[in-house]
Amino acid sequence: MNFITKKFFNALYAILIVSGYPISSNGSDATMDSTTEVICNIIGYVWGIGGPLMTVVIIGASLLAIFGRMPWPALFALGMFCGVFFGAKTIIMKVIPNISTEAQDTLKKCANK
C-alpha cells in the first residue's frame, strides 16, 4: 500500500471510532436500549414455552432411550440442558452466584415483561 492509501484508511478508521456509540453519562439508563429489549423478548419467549417444550422433549427422548435408540447418559444430559436453557432460572442463579446486581435487575425486568 502506498502512503496516501494508508492515510485514507487511517482517517476512515478514526472517523469510525469517533462516530461510534454515544457514551452514557450516568452509567445505565432507566429504560432498556433496543438490544436489551430484544434479548429480554427472547428470554421471555424461551421461558414461556419452556415447560411444555421440556415435557415433549423429555418424553420423546425417554421413549427413544427405552427402545434402545438413545443412550441413557445422553438422556440425562438432554434433561439438564433443557432444564437450564428453558427457564430454570434458579439453577442459573445457583451456578452463577456472584452475578452483579445490575444483571440480576435486568433478569427480573425480563421475567416480569
PyMOL commands that set and color helices and strands:
alter all, ss='L'
color gray80, all
select helices_A, chain A and resi 3-18+34-66+72-85+89-95+101-112
alter helices_A, ss='H'
color red, helices_A
deselect
rebuild
show_as cartoon
